[in-house]
């Protein structure tokens, strides 16, 4: 399966916001933080493919997670999503940190799930065609 950026919407900061992970978001994360997105992605993929049960995964995730990376990647995904939807970017990384803190782990889990879906691509051709028709933005420079 190939990776495919998928535009999703998440309740964060008092409203539904577009969230888009992909090359643009990973590049923005690297520019904004000086960290390699691939380090977090590889760690996350190895954890998610470890064969651990849900409780073990939850414990490992909470004890090993780089929370700064979660905020940074979420911020980058929100910026790319807003740009794709031609929305004003009226927030910064500190806002995203506050929103995630107020929303709790459930919202963080939704964001992580969106990140995983972006790395894995659509589950089948039917889903891929649906996403291309309804959710894939055209980015121009």
N, C-alpha and C positions, 0 to 999 in steps of 0.2 A: 504494500500500500504506500502511496506517496502522501506526504504531508500536504495539507490544504488549509489555508487560512479561512476561518469561518467567523463571520460577524455574528455576535450574540449580544443579547441585552441582559443587564443585571441591575437589580435594585440596589443602588448605592448612593449615599449622599442625598437622600430624599427624593430621588427620582430614578426612572429607568435610564441607564446609560449604555451606549454602545461599547462593546469590548471586542477587540480584534487582536489576536495573537498571530504572529507570523514573522517573517524576516524583518519587516519594518519595526515591529515592536521590540524584537530582540536587539536590533541595532540601536534603537533609542535607549534601551536599558543599558547597553554597554557604554554609549556616549554619556548618559546621565550619571552612571555609577563608577565607571572605570573597571567594572567586573565583567567577566565573560559569562554570557547567558548560558553557554554550553555547559559550564561547570554545574549550575543549578539544574539544568535539564537532564544531564547525565545522572546526577545524584537522584533526582526524582524518578527517572525511568528505572534505575536499578532498584530503588526501593519498591516501586509499584510492581516490578516483575520478580520480586524476591520469593513469592509463594507464601508469604506470611498471611495469617488470617486477619480479619478486619480490626480486631482489638490490638494485635501486635503492630499492624501497620499504623494505627492511630497513635499508639505510644511512640513508635519510632519517628513518625512524622513530627509529633510535638516536641520530642526531645532532640531531634537532629536538624530541624528545619532552620534555614536562614531566613528569619522573619524580614530582615531588610531586603532580601531578594524578592520575597513575596510582595512587599509594598512596591519595590522598584519595578518588578515585572507587571504588576497590576496597573501602576501609573502609566507605564509605556503602552500597555494594551488599551487603556482608556484613551490615551492621547491618539493612538492610531485609529481607534474606533470613532472618536469625535471627528478626526480629520476625514475619515472615509465618509461620514455622514454630513460633512460640511457644517459641523456644530462648533460653536465657540468653545475654546478650552478655558474654562473658568475655575480651574482648580490646579493645585500643585501636589507634589509628593506628600507633603505634610497633611494636606486635606485627605488624601487617600489613606494615609495611616490612621487618621482619626475615624474615617468612615468604616474602615475594616475593624477597628477596635469597638466601635459602637454596634456594628452589625454582628460581631461575634464569629465563631468558627464556621457557622453554617454558610455565610456568604463567602468566607475564605475558601471553603470546600467547593462552592460553585465555581469560583474563579479558577481554582486548581483543576477542576474537572474540565473547564473550558480550555485551559492550557494543554491538558492531556489530549483532548479531542483535536486540538490544532496540530499536535505532534503525530497523532495516529491517523489523521485524515478521516474521511467519511467511512462508515462501516461497509457500504456496498455501493455499487454503481447507481442504484435508484436514489440513495441518499445523496450521493455526489451530484446527480442531476438536479435534485430538488434544491440543494444548497446553491448551486450555480444560478438557478432561476430566481431564487428569492433572497439570498443573503450575501452573495459575494459582491463586494463593491468594486468599482473600477477606480483605481487610484491613478491620477495623472499628476505630473509635476509641473 
